[in-house]
Amino acid sequence: MQTDELANRRWLAIPSSLRKNLEENVYCSSCGVTTIVNYYVDSEDYQIILKGHCKNCDQKVARVID
């Protein structure tokens, strides 16, 4: 999947320290709270969505940024 360019610009407009906190606070059904890796930025209903994989088990995870 390709990154949604508008959503990516909105994501990059968030301060890097807050982006890092959001990346490190993603829920994985196998591991619980984890870090998202190898993600791309998408959007749905004007919300930013990070879609990627769990750092620990490589299962697909997502994080909605509202």
PDB file of N, H, CA, C and O in Angstrom:
ATOM      1  N   MET A   1       0.845  -1.202   0.000  1.00  0.00           N
ATOM      2  CA  MET A   1       0.000   0.000   0.000  1.00  0.00           C
ATOM      3  C   MET A   1       0.873   1.242   0.000  1.00  0.00           C
ATOM      4  O   MET A   1       1.965   1.265   0.569  1.00  0.00           O
ATOM      5  N   GLN A   2       0.370   2.252  -0.641  1.00  0.00           N
ATOM      6  H   GLN A   2      -0.517   2.234  -1.103  1.00  0.00           H
ATOM      7  CA  GLN A   2       1.089   3.514  -0.660  1.00  0.00           C
ATOM      8  C   GLN A   2       0.602   4.408   0.469  1.00  0.00           C
ATOM      9  O   GLN A   2      -0.537   4.308   0.924  1.00  0.00           O
ATOM     10  N   THR A   3       1.486   5.273   0.902  1.00  0.00           N
ATOM     11  H   THR A   3       2.412   5.355   0.532  1.00  0.00           H
ATOM     12  CA  THR A   3       1.155   6.234   1.940  1.00  0.00           C
ATOM     13  C   THR A   3       0.222   7.290   1.372  1.00  0.00           C
ATOM     14  O   THR A   3       0.432   7.783   0.264  1.00  0.00           O
ATOM     15  N   ASP A   4      -0.809   7.637   2.131  1.00  0.00           N
ATOM     16  H   ASP A   4      -0.980   7.237   3.032  1.00  0.00           H
ATOM     17  CA  ASP A   4      -1.716   8.732   1.785  1.00  0.00           C
ATOM     18  C   ASP A   4      -0.940  10.027   2.022  1.00  0.00           C
ATOM     19  O   ASP A   4      -0.597  10.342   3.162  1.00  0.00           O
ATOM     20  N   GLU A   5      -0.661  10.774   0.965  1.00  0.00           N
ATOM     21  H   GLU A   5      -0.940  10.518   0.039  1.00  0.00           H
ATOM     22  CA  GLU A   5       0.213  11.954   1.071  1.00  0.00           C
ATOM     23  C   GLU A   5      -0.334  13.029   2.012  1.00  0.00           C
ATOM     24  O   GLU A   5       0.433  13.597   2.790  1.00  0.00           O
ATOM     25  N   LEU A   6      -1.625  13.322   1.965  1.00  0.00           N
ATOM     26  H   LEU A   6      -2.247  12.860   1.334  1.00  0.00           H
ATOM     27  CA  LEU A   6      -2.204  14.327   2.864  1.00  0.00           C
ATOM     28  C   LEU A   6      -2.114  13.853   4.313  1.00  0.00           C
ATOM     29  O   LEU A   6      -1.740  14.622   5.199  1.00  0.00           O
ATOM     30  N   ALA A   7      -2.455  12.597   4.551  1.00  0.00           N
ATOM     31  H   ALA A   7      -2.759  11.973   3.832  1.00  0.00           H
ATOM     32  CA  ALA A   7      -2.364  12.048   5.909  1.00  0.00           C
ATOM     33  C   ALA A   7      -0.912  12.051   6.388  1.00  0.00           C
ATOM     34  O   ALA A   7      -0.641  12.319   7.559  1.00  0.00           O
ATOM     35  N   ASN A   8       0.012  11.753   5.485  1.00  0.00           N
ATOM     36  H   ASN A   8      -0.209  11.535   4.534  1.00  0.00           H
ATOM     37  CA  ASN A   8       1.428  11.753   5.851  1.00  0.00           C
ATOM     38  C   ASN A   8       1.900  13.154   6.237  1.00  0.00           C
ATOM     39  O   ASN A   8       2.658  13.310   7.195  1.00  0.00           O
ATOM     40  N   ARG A   9       1.462  14.162   5.508  1.00  0.00           N
ATOM     41  H   ARG A   9       0.846  14.035   4.730  1.00  0.00           H
ATOM     42  CA  ARG A   9       1.834  15.547   5.865  1.00  0.00           C
ATOM     43  C   ARG A   9       1.260  15.915   7.227  1.00  0.00           C
ATOM     44  O   ARG A   9       1.928  16.563   8.033  1.00  0.00           O
ATOM     45  N   ARG A  10       0.018  15.500   7.483  1.00  0.00           N
ATOM     46  H   ARG A  10      -0.524  14.974   6.829  1.00  0.00           H
ATOM     47  CA  ARG A  10      -0.592  15.779   8.791  1.00  0.00           C
ATOM     48  C   ARG A  10       0.168  15.038   9.892  1.00  0.00           C
ATOM     49  O   ARG A  10       0.376  15.589  10.974  1.00  0.00           O
ATOM     50  N   TRP A  11       0.584  13.791   9.628  1.00  0.00           N
ATOM     51  H   TRP A  11       0.415  13.344   8.749  1.00  0.00           H
ATOM     52  CA  TRP A  11       1.352  12.996  10.587  1.00  0.00           C
ATOM     53  C   TRP A  11       2.685  13.669  10.887  1.00  0.00           C
ATOM     54  O   TRP A  11       3.081  13.768  12.049  1.00  0.00           O
ATOM     55  N   LEU A  12       3.378  14.129   9.859  1.00  0.00           N
ATOM     56  H   LEU A  12       3.057  14.048   8.915  1.00  0.00           H
ATOM     57  CA  LEU A  12       4.681  14.764  10.043  1.00  0.00           C
ATOM     58  C   LEU A  12       4.569  16.145  10.695  1.00  0.00           C
ATOM     59  O   LEU A  12       5.561  16.667  11.205  1.00  0.00           O
ATOM     60  N   ALA A  13       3.375  16.742  10.685  1.00  0.00           N
ATOM     61  H   ALA A  13       2.569  16.318  10.271  1.00  0.00           H
ATOM     62  CA  ALA A  13       3.164  18.029  11.344  1.00  0.00           C
ATOM     63  C   ALA A  13       3.085  17.868  12.872  1.00  0.00           C
ATOM     64  O   ALA A  13       3.215  18.846  13.608  1.00  0.00           O
ATOM     65  N   ILE A  14       2.876  16.654  13.333  1.00  0.00           N
ATOM     66  H   ILE A  14       2.771  15.860  12.734  1.00  0.00           H
ATOM     67  CA  ILE A  14       2.845  16.373  14.769  1.00  0.00           C
ATOM     68  C   ILE A  14       4.296  16.375  15.269  1.00  0.00           C
ATOM     69  O   ILE A  14       5.166  15.801  14.614  1.00  0.00           O
ATOM     70  N   PRO A  15       4.572  17.006  16.410  1.00  0.00           N
ATOM     71  CA  PRO A  15       5.945  17.029  16.933  1.00  0.00           C
ATOM     72  C   PRO A  15       6.528  15.615  17.053  1.00  0.00           C
ATOM     73  O   PRO A  15       5.828  14.679  17.437  1.00  0.00           O
ATOM     74  N   SER A  16       7.800  15.475  16.724  1.00  0.00           N
ATOM     75  H   SER A  16       8.369  16.236  16.412  1.00  0.00           H
ATOM     76  CA  SER A  16       8.436  14.155  16.674  1.00  0.00           C
ATOM     77  C   SER A  16       8.366  13.406  18.004  1.00  0.00           C
ATOM     78  O   SER A  16       8.235  12.182  18.008  1.00  0.00           O
ATOM     79  N   SER A  17       8.450  14.099  19.109  1.00  0.00           N
ATOM     80  H   SER A  17       8.557  15.094  19.106  1.00  0.00           H
ATOM     81  CA  SER A  17       8.382  13.423  20.409  1.00  0.00           C
ATOM     82  C   SER A  17       6.999  12.801  20.626  1.00  0.00           C
ATOM     83  O   SER A  17       6.895  11.710  21.187  1.00  0.00           O
ATOM     84  N   LEU A  18       5.947  13.478  20.190  1.00  0.00           N
ATOM     85  H   LEU A  18       6.031  14.364  19.734  1.00  0.00           H
ATOM     86  CA  LEU A  18       4.599  12.933  20.308  1.00  0.00           C
ATOM     87  C   LEU A  18       4.402  11.777  19.328  1.00  0.00           C
ATOM     88  O   LEU A  18       3.764  10.782  19.668  1.00  0.00           O
ATOM     89  N   ARG A  19       4.949  11.901  18.106  1.00  0.00           N
ATOM     90  H   ARG A  19       5.468  12.710  17.830  1.00  0.00           H
ATOM     91  CA  ARG A  19       4.859  10.796  17.139  1.00  0.00           C
ATOM     92  C   ARG A  19       5.518   9.545  17.710  1.00  0.00           C
ATOM     93  O   ARG A  19       4.983   8.444  17.583  1.00  0.00           O
ATOM     94  N   LYS A  20       6.677   9.716  18.338  1.00  0.00           N
ATOM     95  H   LYS A  20       7.111  10.611  18.441  1.00  0.00           H
ATOM     96  CA  LYS A  20       7.387   8.575  18.927  1.00  0.00           C
ATOM     97  C   LYS A  20       6.541   7.913  20.013  1.00  0.00           C
ATOM     98  O   LYS A  20       6.467   6.686  20.083  1.00  0.00           O
ATOM     99  N   ASN A  21       5.901   8.727  20.863  1.00  0.00           N
ATOM    100  H   ASN A  21       5.961   9.723  20.807  1.00  0.00           H
ATOM    101  CA  ASN A  21       5.025   8.176  21.909  1.00  0.00           C
ATOM    102  C   ASN A  21       3.864   7.397  21.300  1.00  0.00           C
ATOM    103  O   ASN A  21       3.499   6.334  21.801  1.00  0.00           O
ATOM    104  N   LEU A  22       3.284   7.918  20.227  1.00  0.00           N
ATOM    105  H   LEU A  22       3.581   8.782  19.820  1.00  0.00           H
ATOM    106  CA  LEU A  22       2.165   7.236  19.577  1.00  0.00           C
ATOM    107  C   LEU A  22       2.623   5.930  18.926  1.00  0.00           C
ATOM    108  O   LEU A  22       1.905   4.931  18.987  1.00  0.00           O
ATOM    109  N   GLU A  23       3.797   5.921  18.310  1.00  0.00           N
ATOM    110  H   GLU A  23       4.380   6.732  18.261  1.00  0.00           H
ATOM    111  CA  GLU A  23       4.347   4.710  17.693  1.00  0.00           C
ATOM    112  C   GLU A  23       4.610   3.626  18.735  1.00  0.00           C
ATOM    113  O   GLU A  23       4.494   2.436  18.441  1.00  0.00           O
ATOM    114  N   GLU A  24       4.962   4.034  19.946  1.00  0.00           N
ATOM    115  H   GLU A  24       5.056   5.001  20.186  1.00  0.00           H
ATOM    116  CA  GLU A  24       5.304   3.084  21.006  1.00  0.00           C
ATOM    117  C   GLU A  24       4.098   2.682  21.859  1.00  0.00           C
ATOM    118  O   GLU A  24       4.252   1.960  22.844  1.00  0.00           O
ATOM    119  N   ASN A  25       2.915   3.137  21.492  1.00  0.00           N
ATOM    120  H   ASN A  25       2.790   3.724  20.692  1.00  0.00           H
ATOM    121  CA  ASN A  25       1.718   2.845  22.271  1.00  0.00           C
ATOM    122  C   ASN A  25       0.634   2.300  21.341  1.00  0.00           C
ATOM    123  O   ASN A  25      -0.410   2.922  21.142  1.00  0.00           O
ATOM    124  N   VAL A  26       0.909   1.119  20.778  1.00  0.00           N
ATOM    125  H   VAL A  26       1.756   0.613  20.940  1.00  0.00           H
ATOM    126  CA  VAL A  26       0.005   0.453  19.846  1.00  0.00           C
ATOM    127  C   VAL A  26      -0.383  -0.879  20.468  1.00  0.00           C
ATOM    128  O   VAL A  26       0.440  -1.525  21.115  1.00  0.00           O
ATOM    129  N   TYR A  27      -1.636  -1.296  20.276  1.00  0.00           N
ATOM    130  H   TYR A  27      -2.305  -0.771  19.750  1.00  0.00           H
ATOM    131  CA  TYR A  27      -2.093  -2.551  20.859  1.00  0.00           C
ATOM    132  C   TYR A  27      -1.978  -3.702  19.863  1.00  0.00           C
ATOM    133  O   TYR A  27      -2.452  -3.610  18.731  1.00  0.00           O
ATOM    134  N   CYS A  28      -1.345  -4.777  20.300  1.00  0.00           N
ATOM    135  H   CYS A  28      -0.960  -4.852  21.220  1.00  0.00           H
ATOM    136  CA  CYS A  28      -1.249  -6.015  19.530  1.00  0.00           C
ATOM    137  C   CYS A  28      -2.070  -7.078  20.269  1.00  0.00           C
ATOM    138  O   CYS A  28      -1.947  -7.214  21.486  1.00  0.00           O
ATOM    139  N   SER A  29      -2.899  -7.827  19.552  1.00  0.00           N
ATOM    140  H   SER A  29      -3.000  -7.717  18.563  1.00  0.00           H
ATOM    141  CA  SER A  29      -3.742  -8.828  20.213  1.00  0.00           C
ATOM    142  C   SER A  29      -2.921  -9.969  20.822  1.00  0.00           C
ATOM    143  O   SER A  29      -3.405 -10.668  21.712  1.00  0.00           O
ATOM    144  N   SER A  30      -1.695 -10.164  20.356  1.00  0.00           N
ATOM    145  H   SER A  30      -1.301  -9.596  19.633  1.00  0.00           H
ATOM    146  CA  SER A  30      -0.835 -11.212  20.923  1.00  0.00           C
ATOM    147  C   SER A  30       0.047 -10.708  22.055  1.00  0.00           C
ATOM    148  O   SER A  30       0.247 -11.399  23.053  1.00  0.00           O
ATOM    149  N   CYS A  31       0.581  -9.484  21.892  1.00  0.00           N
ATOM    150  H   CYS A  31       0.419  -8.922  21.081  1.00  0.00           H
ATOM    151  CA  CYS A  31       1.605  -8.982  22.817  1.00  0.00           C
ATOM    152  C   CYS A  31       1.108  -7.910  23.788  1.00  0.00           C
ATOM    153  O   CYS A  31       1.792  -7.608  24.766  1.00  0.00           O
ATOM    154  N   GLY A  32      -0.046  -7.341  23.542  1.00  0.00           N
ATOM    155  H   GLY A  32      -0.602  -7.586  22.748  1.00  0.00           H
ATOM    156  CA  GLY A  32      -0.509  -6.218  24.350  1.00  0.00           C
ATOM    157  C   GLY A  32       0.065  -4.926  23.787  1.00  0.00           C
ATOM    158  O   GLY A  32       0.141  -4.765  22.569  1.00  0.00           O
ATOM    159  N   VAL A  33       0.465  -4.013  24.647  1.00  0.00           N
ATOM    160  H   VAL A  33       0.403  -4.144  25.637  1.00  0.00           H
ATOM    161  CA  VAL A  33       1.006  -2.729  24.201  1.00  0.00           C
ATOM    162  C   VAL A  33       2.394  -2.964  23.605  1.00  0.00           C
ATOM    163  O   VAL A  33       3.242  -3.612  24.217  1.00  0.00           O
ATOM    164  N   THR A  34       2.612  -2.430  22.409  1.00  0.00           N
ATOM    165  H   THR A  34       1.924  -1.903  21.911  1.00  0.00           H
ATOM    166  CA  THR A  34       3.846  -2.663  21.675  1.00  0.00           C
ATOM    167  C   THR A  34       4.211  -1.435  20.846  1.00  0.00           C
ATOM    168  O   THR A  34       3.563  -0.393  20.943  1.00  0.00           O
ATOM    169  N   THR A  35       5.234  -1.564  20.048  1.00  0.00           N
ATOM    170  H   THR A  35       5.761  -2.410  19.968  1.00  0.00           H
ATOM    171  CA  THR A  35       5.682  -0.522  19.117  1.00  0.00           C
ATOM    172  C   THR A  35       5.339  -0.959  17.699  1.00  0.00           C
ATOM    173  O   THR A  35       5.551  -2.114  17.332  1.00  0.00           O
ATOM    174  N   ILE A  36       4.812  -0.037  16.906  1.00  0.00           N
ATOM    175  H   ILE A  36       4.639   0.902  17.204  1.00  0.00           H
ATOM    176  CA  ILE A  36       4.517  -0.326  15.508  1.00  0.00           C
ATOM    177  C   ILE A  36       5.770  -0.073  14.674  1.00  0.00           C
ATOM    178  O   ILE A  36       6.441   0.945  14.844  1.00  0.00           O
ATOM    179  N   VAL A  37       6.082  -1.004  13.774  1.00  0.00           N
ATOM    180  H   VAL A  37       5.537  -1.831  13.637  1.00  0.00           H
ATOM    181  CA  VAL A  37       7.242  -0.874  12.892  1.00  0.00           C
ATOM    182  C   VAL A  37       6.814  -1.141  11.456  1.00  0.00           C
ATOM    183  O   VAL A  37       5.757  -1.720  11.207  1.00  0.00           O
ATOM    184  N   ASN A  38       7.646  -0.714  10.523  1.00  0.00           N
ATOM    185  H   ASN A  38       8.505  -0.244  10.725  1.00  0.00           H
ATOM    186  CA  ASN A  38       7.389  -0.920   9.091  1.00  0.00           C
ATOM    187  C   ASN A  38       5.973  -0.484   8.719  1.00  0.00           C
ATOM    188  O   ASN A  38       5.244  -1.206   8.039  1.00  0.00           O
ATOM    189  N   TYR A  39       5.607   0.690   9.170  1.00  0.00           N
ATOM    190  H   TYR A  39       6.199   1.276   9.722  1.00  0.00           H
ATOM    191  CA  TYR A  39       4.243   1.161   8.941  1.00  0.00           C
ATOM    192  C   TYR A  39       4.178   2.168   7.800  1.00  0.00           C
ATOM    193  O   TYR A  39       5.176   2.752   7.378  1.00  0.00           O
ATOM    194  N   TYR A  40       2.950   2.335   7.326  1.00  0.00           N
ATOM    195  H   TYR A  40       2.139   1.860   7.669  1.00  0.00           H
ATOM    196  CA  TYR A  40       2.654   3.391   6.357  1.00  0.00           C
ATOM    197  C   TYR A  40       1.490   4.188   6.903  1.00  0.00           C
ATOM    198  O   TYR A  40       0.759   3.717   7.775  1.00  0.00           O
ATOM    199  N   VAL A  41       1.317   5.398   6.391  1.00  0.00           N
ATOM    200  H   VAL A  41       1.911   5.780   5.683  1.00  0.00           H
ATOM    201  CA  VAL A  41       0.292   6.313   6.882  1.00  0.00           C
ATOM    202  C   VAL A  41      -0.881   6.295   5.915  1.00  0.00           C
ATOM    203  O   VAL A  41      -0.706   6.469   4.709  1.00  0.00           O
ATOM    204  N   ASP A  42      -2.066   6.085   6.445  1.00  0.00           N
ATOM    205  H   ASP A  42      -2.209   5.944   7.425  1.00  0.00           H
ATOM    206  CA  ASP A  42      -3.296   6.057   5.658  1.00  0.00           C
ATOM    207  C   ASP A  42      -4.298   6.973   6.353  1.00  0.00           C
ATOM    208  O   ASP A  42      -3.999   7.537   7.406  1.00  0.00           O
ATOM    209  N   SER A  43      -5.461   7.120   5.781  1.00  0.00           N
ATOM    210  H   SER A  43      -5.704   6.662   4.926  1.00  0.00           H
ATOM    211  CA  SER A  43      -6.507   7.917   6.428  1.00  0.00           C
ATOM    212  C   SER A  43      -7.868   7.329   6.106  1.00  0.00           C
ATOM    213  O   SER A  43      -8.068   6.665   5.089  1.00  0.00           O
ATOM    214  N   GLU A  44      -8.785   7.598   7.005  1.00  0.00           N
ATOM    215  H   GLU A  44      -8.623   8.138   7.831  1.00  0.00           H
ATOM    216  CA  GLU A  44     -10.172   7.188   6.823  1.00  0.00           C
ATOM    217  C   GLU A  44     -11.024   8.128   7.662  1.00  0.00           C
ATOM    218  O   GLU A  44     -10.746   8.346   8.841  1.00  0.00           O
ATOM    219  N   ASP A  45     -12.057   8.681   7.052  1.00  0.00           N
ATOM    220  H   ASP A  45     -12.283   8.504   6.094  1.00  0.00           H
ATOM    221  CA  ASP A  45     -12.940   9.623   7.746  1.00  0.00           C
ATOM    222  C   ASP A  45     -12.152  10.739   8.424  1.00  0.00           C
ATOM    223  O   ASP A  45     -12.446  11.111   9.560  1.00  0.00           O
ATOM    224  N   TYR A  46     -11.146  11.273   7.722  1.00  0.00           N
ATOM    225  H   TYR A  46     -10.908  10.970   6.799  1.00  0.00           H
ATOM    226  CA  TYR A  46     -10.323  12.395   8.182  1.00  0.00           C
ATOM    227  C   TYR A  46      -9.469  12.073   9.393  1.00  0.00           C
ATOM    228  O   TYR A  46      -8.998  12.982  10.077  1.00  0.00           O
ATOM    229  N   GLN A  47      -9.261  10.792   9.668  1.00  0.00           N
ATOM    230  H   GLN A  47      -9.643  10.054   9.112  1.00  0.00           H
ATOM    231  CA  GLN A  47      -8.386  10.391  10.763  1.00  0.00           C
ATOM    232  C   GLN A  47      -7.123   9.765  10.181  1.00  0.00           C
ATOM    233  O   GLN A  47      -7.181   9.072   9.165  1.00  0.00           O
ATOM    234  N   ILE A  48      -6.001  10.003  10.813  1.00  0.00           N
ATOM    235  H   ILE A  48      -5.954  10.566  11.638  1.00  0.00           H
ATOM    236  CA  ILE A  48      -4.733   9.399  10.412  1.00  0.00           C
ATOM    237  C   ILE A  48      -4.698   7.984  10.976  1.00  0.00           C
ATOM    238  O   ILE A  48      -5.033   7.758  12.139  1.00  0.00           O
ATOM    239  N   ILE A  49      -4.288   7.037  10.142  1.00  0.00           N
ATOM    240  H   ILE A  49      -4.016   7.220   9.197  1.00  0.00           H
ATOM    241  CA  ILE A  49      -4.166   5.647  10.588  1.00  0.00           C
ATOM    242  C   ILE A  49      -2.772   5.142  10.235  1.00  0.00           C
ATOM    243  O   ILE A  49      -2.348   5.207   9.081  1.00  0.00           O
ATOM    244  N   LEU A  50      -2.074   4.643  11.237  1.00  0.00           N
ATOM    245  H   LEU A  50      -2.418   4.591  12.174  1.00  0.00           H
ATOM    246  CA  LEU A  50      -0.781   4.004  11.014  1.00  0.00           C
ATOM    247  C   LEU A  50      -1.048   2.509  10.874  1.00  0.00           C
ATOM    248  O   LEU A  50      -1.644   1.900  11.762  1.00  0.00           O
ATOM    249  N   LYS A  51      -0.609   1.916   9.765  1.00  0.00           N
ATOM    250  H   LYS A  51      -0.124   2.411   9.044  1.00  0.00           H
ATOM    251  CA  LYS A  51      -0.801   0.485   9.541  1.00  0.00           C
ATOM    252  C   LYS A  51       0.567  -0.144   9.366  1.00  0.00           C
ATOM    253  O   LYS A  51       1.334   0.241   8.484  1.00  0.00           O
ATOM    254  N   GLY A  52       0.863  -1.117  10.216  1.00  0.00           N
ATOM    255  H   GLY A  52       0.240  -1.429  10.932  1.00  0.00           H
ATOM    256  CA  GLY A  52       2.175  -1.742  10.163  1.00  0.00           C
ATOM    257  C   GLY A  52       2.186  -3.069  10.898  1.00  0.00           C
ATOM    258  O   GLY A  52       1.213  -3.823  10.866  1.00  0.00           O
ATOM    259  N   HIS A  53       3.318  -3.348  11.570  1.00  0.00           N
ATOM    260  H   HIS A  53       4.108  -2.735  11.596  1.00  0.00           H
ATOM    261  CA  HIS A  53       3.511  -4.633  12.231  1.00  0.00           C
ATOM    262  C   HIS A  53       4.015  -4.441  13.654  1.00  0.00           C
ATOM    263  O   HIS A  53       4.677  -3.455  13.975  1.00  0.00           O
ATOM    264  N   CYS A  54       3.683  -5.408  14.490  1.00  0.00           N
ATOM    265  H   CYS A  54       3.145  -6.209  14.229  1.00  0.00           H
ATOM    266  CA  CYS A  54       4.146  -5.431  15.883  1.00  0.00           C
ATOM    267  C   CYS A  54       5.656  -5.653  15.891  1.00  0.00           C
ATOM    268  O   CYS A  54       6.169  -6.500  15.160  1.00  0.00           O
ATOM    269  N   LYS A  55       6.348  -4.904  16.705  1.00  0.00           N
ATOM    270  H   LYS A  55       5.931  -4.216  17.299  1.00  0.00           H
ATOM    271  CA  LYS A  55       7.801  -5.026  16.825  1.00  0.00           C
ATOM    272  C   LYS A  55       8.200  -6.396  17.375  1.00  0.00           C
ATOM    273  O   LYS A  55       9.265  -6.909  17.033  1.00  0.00           O
ATOM    274  N   ASN A  56       7.364  -6.991  18.217  1.00  0.00           N
ATOM    275  H   ASN A  56       6.498  -6.575  18.495  1.00  0.00           H
ATOM    276  CA  ASN A  56       7.719  -8.242  18.886  1.00  0.00           C
ATOM    277  C   ASN A  56       7.381  -9.488  18.068  1.00  0.00           C
ATOM    278  O   ASN A  56       8.213 -10.388  17.948  1.00  0.00           O
ATOM    279  N   CYS A  57       6.172  -9.552  17.505  1.00  0.00           N
ATOM    280  H   CYS A  57       5.497  -8.822  17.603  1.00  0.00           H
ATOM    281  CA  CYS A  57       5.720 -10.791  16.862  1.00  0.00           C
ATOM    282  C   CYS A  57       5.445 -10.636  15.369  1.00  0.00           C
ATOM    283  O   CYS A  57       5.124 -11.623  14.706  1.00  0.00           O
ATOM    284  N   ASP A  58       5.560  -9.433  14.827  1.00  0.00           N
ATOM    285  H   ASP A  58       5.820  -8.632  15.366  1.00  0.00           H
ATOM    286  CA  ASP A  58       5.371  -9.141  13.399  1.00  0.00           C
ATOM    287  C   ASP A  58       3.910  -9.295  12.933  1.00  0.00           C
ATOM    288  O   ASP A  58       3.641  -9.326  11.732  1.00  0.00           O
ATOM    289  N   GLN A  59       2.984  -9.390  13.878  1.00  0.00           N
ATOM    290  H   GLN A  59       3.202  -9.365  14.853  1.00  0.00           H
ATOM    291  CA  GLN A  59       1.562  -9.438  13.514  1.00  0.00           C
ATOM    292  C   GLN A  59       1.130  -8.063  13.033  1.00  0.00           C
ATOM    293  O   GLN A  59       1.684  -7.059  13.480  1.00  0.00           O
ATOM    294  N   LYS A  60       0.151  -7.992  12.129  1.00  0.00           N
ATOM    295  H   LYS A  60      -0.298  -8.808  11.766  1.00  0.00           H
ATOM    296  CA  LYS A  60      -0.349  -6.700  11.655  1.00  0.00           C
ATOM    297  C   LYS A  60      -1.034  -5.951  12.795  1.00  0.00           C
ATOM    298  O   LYS A  60      -1.821  -6.523  13.550  1.00  0.00           O
ATOM    299  N   VAL A  61      -0.718  -4.654  12.903  1.00  0.00           N
ATOM    300  H   VAL A  61      -0.079  -4.190  12.290  1.00  0.00           H
ATOM    301  CA  VAL A  61      -1.350  -3.788  13.891  1.00  0.00           C
ATOM    302  C   VAL A  61      -1.661  -2.446  13.237  1.00  0.00           C
ATOM    303  O   VAL A  61      -1.130  -2.125  12.173  1.00  0.00           O
ATOM    304  N   ALA A  62      -2.518  -1.675  13.876  1.00  0.00           N
ATOM    305  H   ALA A  62      -2.949  -1.935  14.740  1.00  0.00           H
ATOM    306  CA  ALA A  62      -2.865  -0.342  13.377  1.00  0.00           C
ATOM    307  C   ALA A  62      -3.084   0.582  14.560  1.00  0.00           C
ATOM    308  O   ALA A  62      -3.417   0.146  15.662  1.00  0.00           O
ATOM    309  N   ARG A  63      -2.893   1.852  14.312  1.00  0.00           N
ATOM    310  H   ARG A  63      -2.622   2.207  13.417  1.00  0.00           H
ATOM    311  CA  ARG A  63      -3.104   2.882  15.335  1.00  0.00           C
ATOM    312  C   ARG A  63      -3.847   4.029  14.692  1.00  0.00           C
ATOM    313  O   ARG A  63      -3.389   4.583  13.693  1.00  0.00           O
ATOM    314  N   VAL A  64      -5.001   4.398  15.256  1.00  0.00           N
ATOM    315  H   VAL A  64      -5.373   3.948  16.067  1.00  0.00           H
ATOM    316  CA  VAL A  64      -5.777   5.547  14.773  1.00  0.00           C
ATOM    317  C   VAL A  64      -5.341   6.767  15.560  1.00  0.00           C
ATOM    318  O   VAL A  64      -5.285   6.746  16.790  1.00  0.00           O
ATOM    319  N   ILE A  65      -5.032   7.831  14.833  1.00  0.00           N
ATOM    320  H   ILE A  65      -5.077   7.848  13.834  1.00  0.00           H
ATOM    321  CA  ILE A  65      -4.628   9.096  15.452  1.00  0.00           C
ATOM    322  C   ILE A  65      -5.771  10.072  15.213  1.00  0.00           C
ATOM    323  O   ILE A  65      -6.027  10.458  14.073  1.00  0.00           O
ATOM    324  N   ASP A  66      -6.462  10.477  16.281  1.00  0.00           N
ATOM    325  H   ASP A  66      -6.254  10.164  17.207  1.00  0.00           H
ATOM    326  CA  ASP A  66      -7.573  11.423  16.102  1.00  0.00           C
ATOM    327  C   ASP A  66      -7.261  12.756  16.692  1.00  0.00           C
ATOM    328  O   ASP A  66      -8.087  13.667  16.629  1.00  0.00           O
TER     329      ASP A  66
END
